Amino acid sequence: MTGRQNNWAKFLAMAEYAHNLWKHKVTKLSPHKMLFGIEPQVNVKFINDTNPTLVNRLQILDKAQKEAQIRLEALQKHKDDCKSRQLMQEDNIWLEAKNLVVKGFRKLLLKRYGPFKVLKHIGVVAYRLELLLIMKVYDVFNIDLLSFYKEMSSYGQNYIRPPLVLEENDKEYKIENI
């Protein structure tokens, strides 16, 4: 299929089939599984309505649909009950590293960076952060990528990298003591 497809109606059923196989991020079920209780098959055979297994199957489908409806209502109620997080100016926060491009093995890199200070609330869910000068990223992030920074005495002092000393375009760390 191309962008200038003129026979798209022929592929509509295939596109609908592919869409109904995608799993929802929260429920972990495909729309077809939630509504009908089974994953769709390519070769669907029609069965007559006098078949006793059809009645049993319809009961299973009805039960699966009611369970899916209960899950969706519970998720919606949870979403309505949760108040959106509001960060205040000068709050310390962690920045999730999942969208940052950092060199190295992903498995060994930090999962979040910071703490950074919130400079400004922009829009409904965006915040401007005070990032390090060496970070070459835009300084506005969605609230879903931010989490509150909480210092805990049980873990001791947080790991803080020594400040960078840049001399002739080489990165060096200034060590205070060993």
Buried (B, 14 or more C-beta within 10 A) or exposed (E): EEEEEEEEEEEEEEEEEEEBEEEBEEBEBBBBBBBBBEEBEEEEEEEEEEEEEEEEBEEEBEEBBEEBEEBBEEEEEEEEEEEEEEBEEEBBBBBBBEEBEEEEEEEEEEEBBBBBBBBEBEEEEEBBBEBEEEBEEEBEBEBEBBBEBEEEEEEEEEEEEEEEEEEEEEEEEEEEEE
